[in-house]
């Protein structure tokens, strides 16, 4: 009977966003062909969906941990493929899940391949906030962010999570691991209304973090991606309290807006050559080579002096990044630090990953509107390799902060 067919989410349907889940169907007919589907609606109300065709084994079971997809959104054995292959019907859509209070809700279902009817379904709630983690909106002076604090007396290491635009998800999940995290966005107003960026905001954010009663350790960590990454480099170069800095798919020079500190301009902007923006048939554009050589004379005032930083750096580059030439920027920074006799860095490169390295099992985003340039951008990446890179990187970030911040009280269980 169809009602006897069971779809299980193991070890539990309610879990953290960065945790894998085993999708298993039992009581099918031996060798029955079925379609597995997943669907999830983002914070804007946009529906994302995925599907894959499977053949049950002789016992009438489909286990995504060991059985291959025969076709659909992906092929092969991909235990979390239904999640990272979620896509909207329209092009150029990014799965918007930025607020920490509500889980991502994903509905899994199994369908008869011949008749298309639903045989069974189950819903997963994928959480950002764990029990006891506190979320505190912070509006204080120059600071407009959100503070996440783990349960327990501490002391805990502190991380400033810099994002180009407002998001809480990465900070919330890090707090579950035993870090006090302040999520702060680069832009205090919309980019079109921005004339310059002030480093003072980020200094104030670090000072606020270090005043928290549960914070201990030797300095703070900074986590960043894209435009926020060049801000993170400047934070590490000009502010003494940073001990560990994670740079993901950015540039080695200050971009888009001049940078000020203590009411004085400290960095100009790396030149952007519009003639090198490449249009594609999809209506999106490739920005990879639009910023000119950071070492050129005209960009001298924008190059961030990372050689004066005392922080440890983790440079992360996706080699198929179509937004910026991340690998070349990593090579430039590594060569420059070596030339100055520095060894305070390590680097990781992902050959077929794209620009938008997100949390594990996030819906792959090949293109979406560019928040600064205003047009749709190609981000690059091959979905399967990109998904694997996200899992590896999330673990690497935690290991890096544990190694270079005082993390004795950070949760070791997720190493």
N, C-alpha and C positions, 0 to 999 in steps of 0.2 A: 504494500500500500504506500502511496506517495506520502501520506501523513507520517509514516514511520521513518522516512529519510531524515537524517540529522546532519546539521551543519554546526560544527563546534569551533570556537575560538579559544585556543589554548596558550598558556595555562589559564588565562582569564580574559573575559571580554573587556573589562575595565582596566586600563593600564596606562603607563606614561606614553607620551607622544613618541619618545625615542626608543621604545621597547618593541622588539619583534613580537608578532603573534602568529601562531601556527593555525592555519585554516585547514580544516579536515571535514570531509563529507563521508558518511557511512550509510550502509543499507541501500546502496544503489544496486542495479543489476550488474552482474559480472560483465566487465568490458563495456559498460554503458558509456556513451559519449554525452557529455554535459557541457554547458557554458557556465563558467563562474563569473560573477559580476560584482563590482563594488561601486558605490556612489556616495558622494559627500558634497554638502553645500557649504560654500565659504561664507565669510562674514558679510559679503555684499549680496548674498542670495544667489550666486552663480553656481549651478550644478556642474560637478565634475564626475566623470564616470570612466570605468575601464571594464574590459572583459577578456576572457581567455578560454580556449577550448581544451578540455581534458577528457581522457579516457580512463574510466575506473579500472582498477586492477581486478584480478580474478575473485577477490573477496568483496567486490562492489565498493571499494573505497577510493577516494581521491584525497591525497595528502600533498598540499602545496610545498611541503618541506622536502619531498623526494620525487614527486611525479612531475614530468615536464608538460608545459603548455604546448599544444600542437598548433596554436595560431591565435590571433587576436591582437591585443595591445602589446604582447611580448611573446616570445617563444623560449622554450627551455625551462629548466628548473630554477624558479625565482620565487622563493618563499614569500617575499613581500612585494612581488611584482604588481599585484592588484592595487597597491597603495601608490607606489612611485610612478605608475603609468596612468594615474587619474588625469583626465583631460576634460576641458570644457568643449562644448560643441563649436563655439566660435574660436577663431584664431587669436593669438596674442593675449592670452589670459593667464594671469598669475593667481595661484590659490591664496586668497587673502585670509590668513589666520594669524593675527597679531596680538589679540587680547588674551590674557592669561586666565581669566576667571572661568571661561567656558571651555569645555573639551571639544576636540574635533570629533564629530560623530560620523562614523562610517558604517554603512549597511552593506553587508555581504549577502549574496544570494546565489543559489544554484538553480539552473534552468534546464529543462529537457531540451536537448539540441534539436530534436525533430519537431516537437510541438511548441516549444518556446515558453511553456508554462513554468511558473515558479514551483520548485520542489521543496525548498526550505530556505530560510534566511536567518541571519543573526546580526545584531548591531553591536559595534564596538565603540566605547567611549575612550578617547585617547587624551589623557590629562596633561596639563602643563604644571599645575600646582599640586604638590604633595601635601599630605597631612602635616599641619603645623607650620608650613611655610607661610610667612606673612607678606602681604603685598601692600605697599604704602605709596600712594601718589605724593610726589614731592614738588612743591612750588615754593621756592625759597631763593630770593635774590635773582641771580642769573639762571638758576636751576629749574628746569621743568622736566621731570622724569619720573620714574617709578622704581622704588627700592624693594628688593626681594631679600628676605632674611630667613635662613633655615631655623628649624627648631633647635633647642638646646642652649646651653650657657655660652658656648664658644670657648676661646676666641676662634673666629673663622677668618680665612683669607678673603680679601676684597677684590672685586673685579668691576671695572668700568666697561659696560657693554655699549659700544658706540655703533649706531646705525645711521644711515643717511636720513631715514624717516622713522617715525614712531613705530616701535614694535616691542613686545614684551616676551615673546615666546622663548628666545634663547636665554634671556636673563632668568626667567622662571625655572627653566629646566636646570640651569647651572645651580640655582639655589637649592634644588632637590639633591644636588651632589655635595652640598656642604660649603657653598660659597655665598658671601654677602655680595649682592650684585645690584648696581645702579644702572638701569637702562636709560640712556640719554641719546637723543637724536642730534645730528649735526645741525639741522636747520631749525632755528627758533621761529622762523616765519617761512612761507612758501618760497621756493627757489627763485621764482620770478620777481619776488619782492626783496630779494637778498642782494646787498651790494658788497658786503664783506663778512667774514667770519671771525669771531673773536675767541682766541685761545683761553681767555679768562673764564669763560663758561665751563670749560672742561677742567681747568684748575680748581674752580669752585666745587665741581662735582667730586673730584678726588679728595679735596679737603672735607667735604660732607661725608664721604665714605669713611675716611679715617677717624672721624669723630663718633662713629657709631659704636655703642658700647660693646657689641659682640665682635667687633673687628680687631684682629691682631695680625701678627706677621710682619714681614719685612718689606713694606711697600705694597703697591697695588698692581694688579694686572689690567691690561687693556685688550679688549677683543673688538675686532673690526672687520669690515668687508667693503669693497668698492670705494666710493668717495670717502667713506668714514676711515678707510685705511690710511690715506695720506694725512688725515687729521690725527690718527693714532701715532703715526711716525713723528709728527710735530709735538704731540703730547710727550712722547718718550724723549725727544731731543731737547726740548726746552724746559720740561718740568722734572724736578729731581726725585719725585716720589714713585716713579714707575719702575718696577723691577722686572716685569714680563710683558711683552707686547706681541699679540697675534695679528698679523697682517694677511688678509685674504683677498686676492684678486684686485689689487689696486695699482697705484703708481708711486714712483719714488720722488715725485715733485708735487708741489701744491697745485691743485686744479680748480678751475672754474671761478673761484672768488679769492681775492687777496686775503691773507691771514694777518690779523692784528693781535698784539699782546701789550697790555698796559698802555693802551691808546696809541700804539706805534705800529706801523706796518713792519712785519718781520719777514714775510714772504710774498712775492708777487705770484702770478698765475702762469702755469705752463701753457704755452700757446696751443690753440686748437685750430686745425686746418680743415675747414668745412669741405674743401675739395677732395679730401681723403675719406669722407663718409660715403660708404658704398650702399646704394639702394639694392633691394632684392625684389623678386617677383611677388613675394607675399605682402609687400607694402611696408616691411620693416627694414631697418638700416643696420649696417655693420660699422661700428666705431673703432675697431681694433687699432687702426693706424692713424687715427685722426689727431691725437696729441703728438706734437713734434718731439724730437729727440731731447730728453731731459738734460743732456750734457752739452747741448748747443749753447752758444754764447747768449742768444736771445732768451734762454730759459735759466740762465745762471742764478737769477734772483729767486727762482721758484724751487730750486733743488733743496730738499730737506736735509739738514746736516745730521744724519743719523749717526755719523762717526763720533759725535760728542755725547751720545746717549750712554748711560750706564746699564740700561735695561738689557735683558736677554730677548732676542727676537726669534719668532717663528714665522718664516715667510712661506706662504702657501700659494701656489700658482696652478691654475688649470690651463693646460696647454692648448685646449680648444676654446679658450675664452675669446669670444668675438666682440666683447665690449672694450677690452684693453689688452695690450700685449703683456700680460702678467708675467710670463716666463722671462721675457727680456728684462723687465724691471727687477725681478729677483736676481737675475744674473748681474745686472748693474750694481745693485746694492751689495751683493756678496763680494764682488770684485773691489768695490770701494772700501768696504769694511776691512778686507784683507790687506788692502794697500795701506791702511792706517794701523796695521798691526793688531786688528781686533779679531776675536774669535767668539764673540757673544751672539752667535746666531746658529740656527739650523733651518733647513728648507725642505719642503715637501712639494713634489710636482705630480699632478695627475694627468696622464697623457690624453685621455678622451673626455675629460670633464669640461663643463662650461662655466660661465661666469657666476651664476647664481648658486653657489654652494650653500645649501640650506641644512636644516636638521635632518637626521636620518629618516628615510622613508617618505620624504616630502614629495608631493606631486612635481614631476619634472617640468620645468618651465623653459622652453626653447626660445620664447620671445614674448615681450610685453612692453607696455609704455615705459619709456625712460623718464624717471622722475625729475631729472634736471634738464635734459635736452628737449623734452616735450614730445618727441616722436617715438614710434614703436622701434624697439631695438632687438636685434638678434643677439642672444646670449651665448649660443653655442652649446656643444656637448652631445655625447651619445648617451641615451637614457640609461642603459644598463651600467655603463662605466661610471656615469655621473652619480647614480644611486650608490654604487659601491664606494666611491670617493667620499660621499657624505657620511657614511657609516664610519669609515676609517678616520676621517678628519675629526668627527665629534669626540671620539676616544682620544685622539692625539692632542686636542686642545686641553682636555682635562688632565692628561698626563703631563703636559707642558706646564700648566699652572701649578700642579702639585709639586713638580720638580723645582720651580723657581720662586714660589711663594711658600710661606709657612703654612703647610696644609695638614698639620697633624690631626686636626679635627674634621677635615673634609672627609666625606663618605668614601671609603676605600672600596666599597662593595661593587662599584661600577667600573672599576679599572679594566 
